[in-house]
């Protein structure tokens, strides 16, 4: 039985193109906050598995990599969002 190609990906792309600028900004904020929550989860898991010192070193390397790929402003924004998310809980 041959599987039909999925249109979901192209539908999402066309839906994203139809978003208003405010909707795109809201989506970007949601994605950045979600990324911060995910990195918090990963850091906590690493700290539990390998200890806080190893997790701290690992995190510093991650931040350096993010700064290289996306720029220092993006790394600083991620740290800020993580601190905000962490303080909420």
C-alpha positions in Angstrom: 0.0 0.0 0.0 1.5 3.3 -1.1 1.3 6.2 1.4 -0.1 9.5 0.2 2.1 12.5 0.5 1.3 14.7 3.4 0.0 18.2 2.8 0.4 19.2 6.4 3.9 20.7 6.0 2.8 22.9 3.0 -0.4 23.8 4.8 1.6 25.0 7.8 3.9 27.0 5.5 1.1 28.7 3.8 -0.7 29.4 7.1 2.5 31.0 8.5 2.7 33.2 5.4 -0.8 34.3 6.0 -0.2 35.4 9.7 -0.3 39.1 10.5 2.8 40.7 11.8 1.4 40.7 15.3 0.6 37.0 15.1 4.1 36.3 13.8 5.6 38.3 16.8 3.4 36.4 19.2 4.5 33.1 17.7 8.1 34.1 17.9 7.7 35.0 21.6 6.0 31.6 22.2 8.8 29.7 20.5 11.5 31.6 22.4 9.8 31.0 25.7 9.3 27.3 24.8 13.0 27.0 23.9 13.9 28.5 27.3 11.7 26.0 29.1 13.3 23.2 27.2 16.9 24.3 28.0 15.9 24.5 31.7 14.6 21.0 31.5 17.8 19.8 29.9 20.0 21.6 32.4 18.1 20.1 35.3 18.4 16.6 33.8 22.1 17.0 33.2 22.6 18.3 36.8 20.8 15.3 38.2 22.7 12.8 36.1 26.2 14.2 36.1 26.2 16.8 38.9 25.9 20.5 39.1 29.5 21.3 38.2 29.4 19.2 35.0 26.0 20.7 34.1 27.4 24.2 34.6 30.3 23.5 32.3 28.1 21.9 29.7 25.7 24.9 29.8 28.6 27.4 29.3 29.6 25.4 26.2 26.0 25.5 24.9 25.8 29.2 25.4 29.1 29.7 23.5 27.8 27.6 20.7 24.5 29.5 20.5 26.4 32.9 20.5 28.6 31.6 17.6 25.6 30.5 15.6 23.0 33.1 16.4 24.9 35.9 17.9 25.6 37.1 21.5 22.2 38.9 21.7 20.4 35.6 21.1 22.4 33.9 23.8 21.8 36.7 26.2 18.0 36.7 25.4 17.9 32.9 26.0 19.6 33.3 29.4 17.2 36.2 30.3 14.1 34.1 29.4 15.4 31.1 31.3 15.9 33.2 34.4 12.4 34.6 34.0 10.9 31.1 33.5 12.8 29.8 36.5 11.7 32.6 38.7 8.0 31.9 37.8 8.1 28.5 39.3 
